[in-house]
């Protein structure tokens, strides 16, 4: 898919079409997830610090991601791919390999090209977005072709032309060649794929080690025997948050870990998994990153169990200097849940014993003769994320352009409407409520 998150936002928001759009974390430590092609003209790209992006493109629209919408669109596209072949290997929400031969839909260049063009048309019709297709005899070459096809194009690498095509390309074109490897090769006088091939396997092994050197030499010769794998087993489920300001308060750190544990379990259950090993990740004020793990007696998807384990792990970490990032994960996944002794103990502790219970400070004890105490009503300030959907009782559907100082600015438009008007409200306006995204095709 082409500039996926940003393109989805432009399709959803008529006023942003043809304009620079940047999607990502908007805090001081946020990074760019995706930039529209209009924003890329200013030098903005994914993984760039958001502060740098704002300096390069100060007039762009900066939006918080709406992953629910992106997942829905991704599922639609993956469904189209699975109609072509049983062998579809998703790499992310917006990218996948497809084995056309396994689906019996293509056996030569002409039929492959026809399938690719039809797929692009179907994606446009179903999602209102564009995708680029790369066709080749291997995964590596298909990936390179798809990059050449962007945006909104199709490139077919004809069999027999691979070496000539790859030769003049920079070494970073090949999978597995990142900045460090690229610099190492450059210092050895190797800057193109053809120069990798000319250096020979022995020299590459000497420079990069056996495994990396052998695989890189094979790729430089356009050899890639990796099959398309339909299902990739999930090895872990995790969530993490980076904080705009370092957290120093230990109570707040504990509360954040508990919240992350609950979010992690939600993802775990949504994937139909349970897990045995709980992992805590802490990045401190000095960028040092610590991980701690605990393996349970059996797999669990109980939020209380995961919270307790994460809290125990936190006790072994010194956070006095401040915390930049926290994460909670579960590994050792299974597709069933074994009855957990921790959970059983918690349930047993909750059963009435007939003995008096000592109330914890700040808590009310509810017994047979006590009425539940009403929680005091404390107003919670509603937060309005830039780019997210809202609905006003009078003006209908819109999205948040920005908020601050007790005000929220909303542009009222839908994917099928012309660019809409902008209005400003108090953040606690009772007529304004969060809303679900509208479909990009065939909605209101």
C-alpha positions as CSV (number, residue, x, y, z in Angstrom):
1,X,0.0,0.0,0.0
2,X,1.2,3.5,-0.8
3,X,2.0,5.8,2.3
4,X,-0.7,3.7,4.0
5,X,-1.7,5.5,7.2
6,X,-1.4,8.9,5.6
7,X,-3.3,7.9,2.5
8,X,-6.1,6.5,4.6
9,X,-6.3,9.8,6.5
10,X,-6.5,11.7,3.2
11,X,-9.2,9.4,1.9
12,X,-11.2,9.9,5.2
13,X,-10.7,13.7,5.3
14,X,-11.5,15.6,2.0
15,X,-9.8,18.8,3.3
16,X,-6.4,16.9,3.4
17,X,-6.4,15.5,-0.1
18,X,-3.3,16.7,-2.0
19,X,-1.8,18.2,1.1
20,X,1.1,17.2,3.4
21,X,0.0,14.8,6.1
22,X,2.2,13.2,8.8
23,X,0.9,10.4,11.0
24,X,2.7,9.4,14.3
25,X,3.3,10.2,17.9
26,X,2.7,14.0,18.4
27,X,4.6,14.4,21.7
28,X,8.1,15.7,22.0
29,X,9.5,12.2,21.7
30,X,7.1,11.0,19.0
31,X,8.3,9.6,15.7
32,X,6.8,9.7,12.2
33,X,4.9,6.5,11.4
34,X,4.0,7.5,7.8
35,X,4.2,10.7,5.7
36,X,2.2,11.4,2.6
37,X,4.0,11.9,-0.6
38,X,3.3,15.6,-0.4
39,X,5.1,15.7,3.0
40,X,8.0,13.7,1.6
41,X,8.8,16.5,-0.8
42,X,9.8,18.5,2.3
43,X,12.2,15.7,3.5
44,X,9.8,14.1,6.0
45,X,10.1,10.3,6.2
46,X,9.1,7.4,8.5
47,X,11.0,6.9,11.8
48,X,12.0,10.6,11.8
49,X,11.6,12.4,15.1
50,X,8.4,14.3,15.0
51,X,10.1,17.5,16.1
52,X,12.4,17.4,13.1
53,X,9.4,16.7,10.8
54,X,7.6,19.8,12.2
55,X,10.7,21.9,11.4
56,X,10.8,20.6,7.8
57,X,7.1,20.8,7.2
58,X,5.5,23.3,9.7
59,X,2.3,23.6,7.7
60,X,1.6,19.9,7.4
61,X,-1.4,18.2,9.1
62,X,-0.1,16.2,12.1
63,X,-2.4,13.4,13.1
64,X,-2.5,10.6,15.8
65,X,-2.8,7.1,14.2
66,X,-6.1,5.4,14.0
67,X,-5.0,1.7,14.1
68,X,-8.5,0.4,14.2
69,X,-9.3,1.9,10.8
70,X,-5.9,0.8,9.4
71,X,-6.5,-2.8,10.5
72,X,-10.0,-2.9,8.9
73,X,-8.5,-1.7,5.6
74,X,-5.7,-4.2,5.9
75,X,-8.1,-7.1,6.4
76,X,-10.0,-6.0,3.2
77,X,-6.7,-6.0,1.2
78,X,-5.5,-9.3,2.6
79,X,-8.9,-10.8,1.7
80,X,-8.3,-9.8,-1.9
81,X,-4.9,-11.4,-1.8
82,X,-6.2,-14.7,-0.4
83,X,-8.7,-14.8,-3.3
84,X,-5.6,-15.1,-5.6
85,X,-3.7,-17.7,-3.7
86,X,-3.6,-19.8,-0.5
87,X,0.0,-18.7,0.0
88,X,-0.2,-15.1,1.4
89,X,2.5,-14.0,3.8
90,X,1.7,-10.7,5.5
91,X,4.7,-8.7,6.5
92,X,2.8,-5.8,8.2
93,X,-0.6,-4.2,7.9
94,X,0.2,-2.8,4.4
95,X,2.6,-5.3,2.8
96,X,2.5,-9.0,1.9
97,X,4.0,-11.6,-0.4
98,X,1.7,-13.7,-2.6
99,X,2.6,-16.9,-4.5
100,X,0.6,-16.5,-7.7
101,X,1.7,-19.9,-9.1
102,X,0.3,-21.7,-6.0
103,X,-3.0,-20.1,-6.7
104,X,-3.0,-21.2,-10.3
105,X,-3.8,-17.6,-11.5
106,X,-0.5,-16.9,-13.3
107,X,2.1,-19.0,-15.2
108,X,3.9,-16.5,-17.4
109,X,4.7,-12.8,-17.6
110,X,1.5,-11.8,-19.4
111,X,-0.9,-13.5,-17.0
112,X,1.1,-12.3,-13.9
113,X,0.9,-8.7,-15.2
114,X,-2.9,-9.1,-15.8
115,X,-3.4,-10.4,-12.3
116,X,-1.4,-7.5,-10.8
117,X,-3.3,-4.9,-12.7
118,X,-6.6,-6.4,-11.7
119,X,-5.5,-6.5,-8.1
120,X,-4.6,-2.8,-8.1
121,X,-8.1,-2.0,-9.5
122,X,-9.8,-4.2,-6.9
123,X,-7.9,-2.5,-4.0
124,X,-8.9,0.9,-5.3
125,X,-12.5,-0.1,-5.6
126,X,-12.7,-1.8,-2.2
127,X,-10.6,0.7,-0.1
128,X,-10.4,3.9,-2.1
129,X,-6.7,3.7,-1.6
130,X,-3.8,2.8,-4.0
131,X,-1.3,-0.1,-3.8
132,X,1.8,-0.9,-5.8
133,X,2.6,-4.3,-7.1
134,X,6.0,-5.9,-7.8
135,X,6.1,-9.1,-9.8
136,X,9.2,-11.3,-9.9
137,X,10.4,-14.9,-9.5
138,X,11.5,-14.5,-5.9
139,X,10.5,-12.6,-2.7
140,X,13.5,-10.4,-2.7
141,X,13.0,-9.3,-6.3
142,X,9.3,-8.8,-5.9
143,X,10.0,-6.5,-2.9
144,X,12.5,-4.5,-4.9
145,X,10.0,-4.3,-7.8
146,X,7.2,-3.1,-5.6
147,X,9.5,-0.3,-4.3
148,X,10.2,0.8,-7.8
149,X,6.5,0.7,-8.6
150,X,5.6,3.2,-5.9
151,X,3.4,5.1,-5.9
152,X,0.4,3.5,-7.6
153,X,2.2,1.4,-10.1
154,X,3.2,-2.0,-11.2
155,X,6.7,-3.3,-12.1
156,X,7.5,-6.7,-13.5
157,X,11.1,-8.0,-13.4
158,X,11.4,-10.3,-16.4
159,X,13.2,-13.6,-15.8
160,X,16.8,-13.4,-17.0
161,X,17.1,-9.7,-16.4
162,X,17.6,-9.8,-12.6
163,X,21.5,-9.5,-12.5
164,X,21.5,-6.5,-15.0
165,X,18.8,-4.8,-12.9
166,X,20.4,-5.3,-9.5
167,X,24.0,-4.6,-10.6
168,X,24.0,-0.8,-10.4
169,X,21.8,-0.5,-7.4
170,X,23.3,0.6,-4.0
171,X,24.1,-2.2,-1.5
172,X,21.3,-0.9,0.8
173,X,18.8,-2.2,-1.8
174,X,19.4,-5.8,-0.6
175,X,17.5,-7.1,2.5
176,X,19.5,-7.2,5.6
177,X,21.9,-4.4,4.6
178,X,21.2,-1.6,7.1
179,X,23.3,1.5,7.9
180,X,26.0,-0.4,9.8
181,X,26.5,-3.1,7.2
182,X,26.3,-0.5,4.5
183,X,29.1,1.6,6.1
184,X,31.2,-1.6,6.6
185,X,31.0,-2.5,2.9
186,X,31.6,1.1,1.9
187,X,34.8,1.2,3.9
188,X,35.9,-1.9,1.9
189,X,35.2,-0.1,-1.3
190,X,31.9,-1.9,-2.0
191,X,29.0,0.4,-2.8
192,X,26.8,-1.4,-5.5
193,X,25.3,-4.8,-5.7
194,X,27.5,-5.7,-8.7
195,X,30.6,-4.9,-6.5
196,X,29.2,-7.4,-3.9
197,X,29.1,-10.1,-6.5
198,X,32.6,-9.2,-7.8
199,X,34.0,-9.3,-4.3
200,X,33.2,-13.0,-4.0
201,X,31.8,-15.1,-1.2
202,X,35.1,-15.6,0.7
203,X,35.7,-11.9,1.0
204,X,32.1,-11.2,2.2
205,X,32.5,-13.9,4.8
206,X,35.7,-12.3,5.9
207,X,34.0,-8.9,6.2
208,X,30.6,-9.9,7.6
209,X,30.9,-13.4,9.0
210,X,29.7,-16.7,7.5
211,X,26.0,-16.5,7.8
212,X,25.6,-12.9,6.6
213,X,28.3,-13.1,4.0
214,X,27.0,-16.2,2.4
215,X,23.4,-14.9,2.2
216,X,24.4,-11.5,0.9
217,X,26.5,-13.0,-1.9
218,X,23.6,-15.2,-2.9
219,X,21.2,-12.2,-3.0
220,X,23.7,-10.2,-5.1
221,X,23.5,-13.0,-7.6
222,X,19.7,-12.7,-7.5
223,X,19.4,-16.0,-5.7
224,X,16.6,-16.2,-3.2
225,X,14.9,-19.5,-2.5
226,X,12.8,-18.4,0.4
227,X,9.2,-19.7,0.0
228,X,6.1,-17.7,0.7
229,X,4.9,-18.9,4.1
230,X,1.1,-18.6,4.6
231,X,1.0,-18.5,8.4
232,X,3.7,-16.9,10.6
233,X,3.4,-18.0,14.2
234,X,3.1,-15.2,16.6
235,X,6.0,-15.5,19.2
236,X,5.0,-12.8,21.5
237,X,2.4,-10.1,22.3
238,X,3.5,-6.8,23.8
239,X,2.6,-3.2,24.3
240,X,4.7,-0.2,25.3
241,X,4.4,3.5,25.7
242,X,7.0,6.3,25.4
243,X,6.4,9.3,27.7
244,X,6.7,12.9,26.7
245,X,8.2,13.7,30.2
246,X,10.2,11.2,32.3
247,X,8.2,9.6,35.0
248,X,9.8,9.9,38.5
249,X,6.9,9.1,40.7
250,X,7.1,5.4,41.6
251,X,3.3,5.2,42.2
252,X,2.7,6.5,38.7
253,X,5.2,3.9,37.3
254,X,3.4,1.1,39.0
255,X,0.0,2.4,37.7
256,X,1.4,2.6,34.2
257,X,2.7,-1.0,34.4
258,X,-0.7,-2.2,35.5
259,X,-2.4,-0.4,32.7
260,X,0.0,-1.8,30.1
261,X,-0.5,-5.3,31.5
262,X,-4.2,-4.9,31.0
263,X,-3.7,-3.7,27.4
264,X,-1.3,-6.6,26.7
265,X,-3.9,-9.1,27.9
266,X,-6.6,-7.5,25.7
267,X,-4.3,-8.1,22.7
268,X,-3.4,-11.6,23.9
269,X,-7.1,-12.6,24.1
270,X,-8.0,-10.9,20.8
271,X,-5.3,-13.2,19.1
272,X,-6.8,-16.2,20.9
273,X,-3.5,-16.9,22.8
274,X,-2.3,-17.4,26.3
275,X,1.3,-17.3,27.5
276,X,3.7,-18.5,30.1
277,X,6.4,-15.8,30.3
278,X,5.8,-12.2,31.4
279,X,8.3,-9.6,30.2
280,X,8.8,-6.1,31.6
281,X,10.7,-3.5,29.6
282,X,12.0,-0.3,31.2
283,X,13.9,2.4,29.4
284,X,15.4,4.9,31.9
285,X,16.3,8.6,31.7
286,X,19.8,7.8,30.4
287,X,18.4,5.6,27.6
288,X,19.6,2.4,29.3
289,X,17.0,-0.3,28.6
290,X,16.4,-3.1,31.1
291,X,14.2,-6.2,30.6
292,X,13.0,-8.6,33.3
293,X,11.0,-11.8,32.8
294,X,9.2,-14.4,34.9
295,X,7.9,-17.7,33.7
296,X,4.7,-19.0,35.2
297,X,3.7,-22.6,35.9
298,X,1.4,-22.6,32.9
299,X,0.0,-20.4,30.2
300,X,-2.5,-17.7,31.2
301,X,-4.6,-14.9,29.8
302,X,-5.7,-13.7,33.2
303,X,-5.2,-9.9,33.6
304,X,-4.7,-10.2,37.3
305,X,-1.9,-12.7,36.9
306,X,-0.1,-10.7,34.3
307,X,-0.5,-7.5,36.4
308,X,0.9,-9.2,39.5
309,X,3.8,-10.7,37.6
310,X,4.7,-7.4,36.0
311,X,4.5,-5.6,39.4
312,X,6.9,-8.2,40.9
313,X,9.3,-7.6,38.0
314,X,9.2,-3.9,38.5
315,X,10.3,-4.3,42.1
316,X,13.8,-5.3,40.8
317,X,14.2,-2.2,38.7
318,X,15.6,1.1,40.0
319,X,13.5,3.9,38.5
320,X,14.6,6.8,40.7
321,X,16.3,8.7,37.9
322,X,13.1,8.7,35.8
323,X,11.5,6.5,33.1
324,X,11.2,7.3,29.4
325,X,9.5,4.1,28.3
326,X,7.6,1.2,29.8
327,X,6.5,-2.1,28.1
328,X,4.7,-5.3,29.1
329,X,4.8,-8.4,27.0
330,X,3.9,-12.1,27.1
331,X,5.9,-14.8,25.3
332,X,5.8,-18.6,25.2
333,X,2.4,-18.4,23.6
334,X,-0.2,-21.2,23.5
335,X,-3.7,-21.4,22.0
336,X,-5.1,-22.6,25.3
337,X,-5.2,-21.5,28.9
338,X,-4.0,-23.8,31.7
339,X,-5.7,-23.2,35.1
340,X,-3.4,-20.9,36.9
341,X,-2.5,-21.4,40.5
342,X,-2.1,-17.6,41.0
343,X,-5.6,-17.1,39.8
344,X,-6.9,-19.9,42.0
345,X,-5.3,-18.4,45.0
346,X,-6.8,-15.0,44.2
347,X,-10.2,-16.5,43.9
348,X,-9.8,-18.4,47.1
349,X,-8.7,-15.2,48.9
350,X,-11.8,-13.5,47.6
351,X,-14.2,-16.1,49.1
352,X,-16.0,-15.1,52.4
353,X,-14.4,-16.7,55.5
354,X,-16.7,-15.3,58.2
355,X,-13.8,-13.4,59.7
356,X,-13.6,-9.6,59.8
357,X,-11.8,-7.9,57.0
358,X,-9.4,-5.0,57.8
359,X,-10.2,-2.2,55.3
360,X,-7.4,-0.8,53.2
361,X,-7.0,2.9,53.5
362,X,-9.2,4.6,51.0
363,X,-11.4,1.6,50.3
364,X,-14.9,0.7,51.4
365,X,-15.6,-2.9,52.7
366,X,-18.9,-4.2,51.2
367,X,-20.6,-6.8,53.4
368,X,-24.0,-8.4,53.7
369,X,-25.3,-5.4,55.7
370,X,-23.6,-2.6,53.9
371,X,-24.8,-0.7,50.9
372,X,-22.2,0.0,48.1
373,X,-20.7,3.4,48.6
374,X,-21.2,5.8,45.8
375,X,-18.0,7.0,44.3
376,X,-17.6,10.7,44.4
377,X,-18.2,12.4,41.1
378,X,-14.9,13.8,39.9
379,X,-14.9,15.4,36.5
380,X,-12.5,13.7,34.0
381,X,-11.1,16.0,31.4
382,X,-11.7,14.5,28.0
383,X,-8.7,14.4,25.7
384,X,-9.2,14.9,22.0
385,X,-6.5,13.3,19.8
386,X,-5.7,15.1,16.6
387,X,-7.3,13.3,13.6
388,X,-9.6,11.2,15.6
389,X,-13.4,11.0,14.9
390,X,-16.1,12.8,16.7
391,X,-19.8,13.4,16.4
392,X,-21.7,16.5,17.3
393,X,-25.4,16.3,18.1
394,X,-26.1,19.3,15.8
395,X,-23.3,19.2,13.2
396,X,-22.8,15.5,12.7
397,X,-19.6,13.6,12.0
398,X,-16.2,15.3,12.0
399,X,-12.6,15.0,13.1
400,X,-10.4,16.8,15.6
401,X,-8.0,19.3,14.1
402,X,-6.5,20.3,17.4
403,X,-7.2,21.0,21.1
404,X,-5.8,22.9,24.0
405,X,-6.6,25.5,26.6
406,X,-10.0,24.0,27.2
407,X,-11.0,24.2,23.5
408,X,-11.3,21.6,20.7
409,X,-11.4,22.5,17.0
410,X,-13.4,20.1,14.8
411,X,-13.7,20.0,11.0
412,X,-17.1,18.5,10.0
413,X,-16.7,16.3,6.9
414,X,-17.0,12.7,5.8
415,X,-15.1,10.6,3.3
416,X,-17.9,11.3,0.7
417,X,-18.5,14.9,1.5
418,X,-16.7,18.0,0.1
419,X,-14.2,19.7,2.5
420,X,-16.1,20.8,5.6
421,X,-16.4,23.7,7.9
422,X,-14.3,24.2,11.1
423,X,-15.9,24.9,14.4
424,X,-14.5,25.3,18.0
425,X,-16.1,24.0,21.2
426,X,-15.3,23.6,24.8
427,X,-13.6,20.3,25.5
428,X,-16.4,19.4,27.9
429,X,-19.2,20.2,25.4
430,X,-21.9,17.6,26.1
431,X,-23.0,17.6,22.5
432,X,-19.6,16.4,21.3
433,X,-18.7,12.7,21.6
434,X,-15.9,10.4,20.3
435,X,-17.1,8.4,17.3
436,X,-16.0,5.4,15.2
437,X,-14.3,5.9,11.8
438,X,-16.6,6.0,8.8
439,X,-16.0,3.6,5.9
440,X,-13.9,5.1,3.1
441,X,-16.2,3.5,0.5
442,X,-20.0,3.6,0.6
443,X,-20.4,5.3,4.0
444,X,-22.3,8.4,4.9
